[in-house]
Amino acid sequence: MGKVRVGIIGAGRIGKIHADNLLRMGNAEVVAVSDLFAGEELQTWASERGIGIVTTDSAELIGHPDIDAIFICSSTDTHVPLIIQAAEAGKHIFCEKPVSMDVNRTRDALEAVRTAGVKLQIGFNRRFDHNFKRLRELVEQGRAGEPHLIKITSRDPNPPSATYIQVSGGIFMDMAIHDFDMARFLAGSEVETVYAQGAVLVDPVFREHGDLDTAITTLTFASGAMAVIDNSRRAAYGYDQRVEVFGSKGAIAADNDYPNTVVVSDGESIARDKPLHFFLERYNDAYIEETRQFIDSVLNDRPLPVEGFDGLQAELIARAAKESVKLGRPVKLTELTALA
């Protein structure tokens, strides 16, 4: 196989980002794209990029004999059936997070992938960020010693629309799930207990939809290490993405990315530009790298950097966090079957 031939399901913002990234790679080809609302605009967009097939029918891509891999970038409620269909058709799969809002359905998808013997990578793009990747390398090298505490700050510059809030799955499944995955990625241990607290401090619209806009989650790992994650849907100063790992030998921290390194110091203040505006700017290179590694894994039959199991674990943590807020106490991941 000289190239991985790809079909993309879901041509919204993230689907188009993946398409453009794939088109820059010499070892990948975007054969087709499907979207329920495919029309003239999408036809024009695809034509400009040499993508020959545009359809409203995802089954056309999954059944296409010239397609080796499927990128699932559609709404979360479609992920599980599409994963199962693609796996049964023998296609390798890249799926955006979360796999689903229901861990039992996610397990069904993972079982279909295992049975078919295909690859499934989950879109936890932050693992591929240059800062966090370097931090992980240093932790693995033992520069901080045994991890004791992990601190993750993740705050958005502006809250999403009410329409998005309705279908997002809530702050833990939609937003903090990236941080839950990052905590596992850095700790090198599995989460056992989750304790979360949350509030509506940004906009009453979150309460109207049974959601939160501000949260703190504490994770306890099998190793004994702990993580504290703080999330907010609005930071007045911009997109705030910081991580610290504190261990027996010291601490390793990753700061925000900025448009430049200029700092102005005068008699009034010390100032710099605000962080890169939002996730598309902050994680642009990470999106490219996760796609590159998926294509390389398919071409050369190498292990995936993020697998379905990682998606399932992050979803379990998110579910436990939601239950913890509701119950007002810590929740063990082993409790989730009883709480279902």
C-alpha positions in Angstrom: 0.0 0.0 0.0 1.7 3.2 -1.2 -1.0 5.5 0.1 -3.8 5.3 2.6 -7.1 6.1 0.8 -9.4 7.9 3.2 -13.1 8.6 3.4 -14.3 11.4 5.7 -17.7 11.2 7.4 -18.8 14.6 8.6 -17.7 17.7 6.8 -18.1 20.3 9.6 -15.2 22.3 10.9 -13.2 19.4 12.3 -13.8 17.1 9.3 -12.5 19.8 6.9 -9.4 20.3 9.1 -8.6 16.6 8.9 -9.2 16.7 5.2 -6.8 19.6 4.6 -4.2 18.0 6.9 -4.4 14.7 5.0 -4.2 16.4 1.6 -0.7 17.8 2.7 0.6 14.3 3.2 2.3 12.4 0.4 1.2 9.0 1.8 -2.6 9.8 2.1 -5.4 10.5 -0.4 -8.9 11.8 0.4 -11.1 9.8 -1.9 -14.5 10.9 -0.6 -16.4 12.9 1.9 -20.0 12.5 3.2 -22.2 14.8 5.1 -25.9 14.7 5.7 -26.2 18.3 4.5 -23.8 18.0 1.5 -24.7 20.6 -1.1 -23.2 23.0 -3.5 -20.9 24.6 -0.9 -19.4 21.2 0.0 -19.2 20.2 -3.7 -17.2 23.4 -4.4 -14.9 22.9 -1.4 -14.2 19.3 -2.4 -13.7 20.1 -6.1 -11.1 22.7 -5.1 -9.2 20.0 -3.3 -9.5 17.3 -5.9 -11.8 15.1 -3.8 -13.9 13.2 -6.3 -16.8 11.9 -4.3 -19.2 14.0 -2.3 -22.3 12.3 -0.9 -25.0 12.4 1.8 -24.7 8.6 2.3 -22.0 7.5 4.7 -22.6 3.8 3.7 -21.2 4.7 0.2 -17.8 5.5 1.8 -17.8 2.6 4.1 -18.6 0.2 1.3 -16.3 1.8 -1.2 -13.6 -0.7 -2.3 -10.9 2.0 -2.9 -11.2 3.3 0.7 -8.8 1.9 3.3 -9.7 4.1 6.3 -12.6 6.1 7.6 -12.4 9.4 9.5 -15.5 9.8 11.7 -16.1 13.5 12.3 -19.9 13.5 12.5 -22.0 14.0 15.6 -21.3 11.9 18.6 -24.6 10.0 18.5 -23.5 8.5 15.1 -20.0 7.3 16.2 -20.8 3.8 17.5 -22.9 2.6 14.5 -20.4 4.1 12.1 -17.5 2.4 13.9 -19.3 -0.9 13.9 -20.1 -0.6 10.2 -16.6 0.5 9.2 -15.0 -2.3 11.3 -17.3 -4.9 9.7 -16.3 -3.6 6.3 -12.6 -4.0 7.2 -11.8 -0.3 7.3 -9.3 1.3 9.7 -10.9 4.0 11.8 -10.0 7.4 13.2 -12.9 8.7 15.4 -13.2 12.1 17.1 -13.9 12.0 20.9 -15.9 10.9 22.7 -16.8 7.5 21.1 -20.2 7.9 22.7 -22.1 9.2 25.7 -22.8 5.6 26.9 -19.8 3.5 28.0 -21.7 0.3 27.2 -22.2 1.4 23.6 -18.5 2.4 23.5 -17.6 -1.2 24.6 -19.8 -2.5 21.7 -17.8 -0.4 19.3 -14.5 -1.6 20.7 -15.6 -5.2 20.5 -16.5 -4.8 16.8 -13.0 -3.3 16.2 -11.3 -6.2 18.1 -13.3 -8.8 16.2 -12.6 -7.3 12.8 -8.9 -6.8 13.6 -8.8 -3.2 12.3 -7.3 -0.1 13.9 -9.2 2.5 15.9 -7.6 5.8 16.9 -9.4 8.3 19.1 -8.9 12.0 18.5 -7.2 13.1 21.7 -5.1 15.6 19.9 -3.5 17.2 22.9 -1.2 14.2 23.4 0.5 15.4 20.2 1.0 19.0 21.3 4.7 19.9 21.3 4.6 21.1 24.9 2.7 18.1 26.4 4.6 15.6 24.3 7.9 16.9 25.7 6.5 16.9 29.2 5.5 13.3 28.8 9.0 12.4 27.5 10.6 14.0 30.6 8.2 12.3 33.0 9.1 8.9 31.3 12.8 9.7 31.7 12.2 10.1 35.4 13.2 13.8 35.5 10.4 14.5 38.1 10.8 11.1 39.8 7.6 9.3 40.7 4.6 11.5 39.9 2.8 12.6 43.0 0.6 15.5 41.8 -0.6 16.5 38.4 -2.2 19.9 37.9 -4.1 20.7 34.7 -5.8 24.0 33.9 -8.1 24.1 30.9 -10.2 27.2 30.3 -11.9 28.3 27.2 -11.9 31.9 26.0 -15.7 32.0 25.4 -18.6 29.6 26.1 -20.3 27.6 23.3 -23.7 28.4 22.0 -26.9 27.2 23.7 -27.6 25.0 20.7 -24.2 23.3 21.2 -24.6 23.0 25.0 -27.9 21.0 24.5 -26.1 18.2 22.7 -22.5 18.5 24.0 -22.9 15.9 26.8 -21.9 18.3 29.4 -18.6 19.9 30.6 -17.1 16.6 31.7 -17.8 14.6 28.5 -17.3 17.5 26.1 -14.5 19.6 27.6 -12.8 17.9 30.5 -12.5 14.6 28.7 -9.4 15.9 27.1 -7.9 16.6 30.5 -8.9 13.2 31.9 -7.0 11.6 29.0 -4.0 14.0 29.6 -3.9 13.0 33.3 -3.8 9.3 32.4 -1.2 10.0 29.7 1.1 11.8 32.2 0.5 9.6 35.3 1.2 6.3 33.6 -1.4 4.8 35.9 -5.1 4.2 35.8 -7.7 6.3 37.6 -9.5 4.6 40.5 -11.5 7.4 42.2 -13.1 10.6 40.9 -14.3 13.5 43.0 -15.8 16.4 41.1 -17.5 19.7 42.1 -19.1 22.2 39.7 -21.1 25.4 39.5 -22.8 27.7 37.0 -20.8 31.0 37.3 -20.4 32.0 33.6 -23.9 31.9 32.1 -27.3 30.7 33.4 -27.9 29.0 30.1 -25.8 26.1 31.3 -28.1 25.5 34.2 -31.1 25.6 31.9 -29.6 22.6 30.0 -28.5 20.7 33.1 -24.9 21.5 32.6 -22.1 23.3 34.5 -19.6 25.9 33.3 -17.0 25.7 36.1 -15.6 22.6 37.6 -12.8 21.1 39.7 -12.1 17.4 39.5 -9.7 15.4 41.7 -8.5 12.0 40.4 -6.8 9.3 42.4 -4.6 6.8 40.5 -3.8 3.2 41.3 -0.2 4.3 41.9 -1.4 6.6 44.7 -0.7 9.8 42.7 -3.4 12.5 42.4 -4.5 15.0 39.8 -6.4 18.2 40.1 -8.1 19.6 37.0 -9.9 22.9 36.8 -12.2 23.8 34.0 -14.0 27.0 33.0 -16.0 27.8 29.9 -14.8 31.4 29.9 -11.4 32.9 30.7 -11.4 36.7 30.1 -7.8 36.7 29.0 -8.1 33.8 26.4 -7.4 30.1 26.0 -5.7 28.8 29.1 -3.9 25.4 28.8 -1.3 24.6 31.4 0.0 21.4 33.0 2.4 20.6 35.8 3.7 17.3 37.0 5.2 17.3 40.5 7.1 14.3 41.7 9.6 12.8 44.1 12.6 14.5 42.3 11.0 17.8 41.2 8.5 19.4 38.9 7.9 19.8 35.2 5.5 22.4 33.8 4.1 23.4 30.4 2.9 26.9 29.9 0.5 28.4 27.4 1.5 29.1 23.8 1.6 32.7 22.7 1.7 34.5 19.3 5.2 35.7 20.2 7.7 35.9 23.0 7.7 39.7 23.4 7.3 41.0 27.0 6.9 44.7 27.6 8.3 45.9 30.9 7.9 49.5 32.0 7.1 51.6 35.0 3.4 50.7 34.9 3.4 46.9 34.3 5.0 43.9 32.8 2.8 42.7 29.9 2.6 40.3 26.9 0.1 39.3 24.3 -2.7 37.0 25.3 -2.4 33.2 24.6 -3.3 31.8 21.2 -7.0 32.4 20.9 -8.6 28.9 20.9 -8.1 25.2 20.1 -7.7 25.6 16.3 -4.8 28.0 16.8 -3.3 26.4 19.9 -3.5 22.8 18.6 -3.1 23.2 14.9 0.2 21.3 14.8 -1.2 18.6 17.1 -4.0 17.9 14.7 -1.5 17.5 11.9 0.7 15.2 14.0 -2.1 12.9 15.2 -3.2 12.4 11.6 0.3 11.8 10.4 0.8 9.1 13.1 -2.5 7.4 12.3 -1.6 7.2 8.6 1.9 5.8 9.5 0.3 3.2 11.7 -2.0 2.0 9.0 0.7 2.0 6.3 3.3 0.3 8.4 1.2 -1.7 10.8 2.6 0.1 13.8 0.9 0.4 17.2 -1.5 3.4 17.5 -0.6 6.3 19.8 -4.2 6.5 21.1 -6.5 3.5 21.0 -10.1 2.8 21.7 -9.3 1.7 25.3 -8.0 5.2 26.0 -11.3 6.6 24.7 -13.2 4.3 27.0 -11.2 5.2 30.1 -11.7 8.9 29.5 -15.4 8.3 29.1 -15.5 6.3 32.4 -13.8 9.1 34.2 -16.2 11.7 32.7 -19.2 9.6 33.8 -17.8 9.2 37.3 -17.3 13.0 37.5 -20.9 13.6 36.6 -22.1 11.0 39.1 -19.8 12.6 41.8 -21.4 16.0 41.3 -24.8 14.5 41.5 -24.1 12.4 44.6 -21.8 14.9 46.3 -19.1 12.3 47.0 -16.1 10.6 45.5 -17.0 7.8 43.0 -14.9 4.8 42.2 -14.8 3.7 38.6 -15.7 0.2 39.7 -19.1 1.6 41.0 -20.3 2.7 37.5 -22.0 -0.6 36.7 -24.1 -0.4 39.8 -24.9 3.3 39.2 -26.0 2.7 35.6 
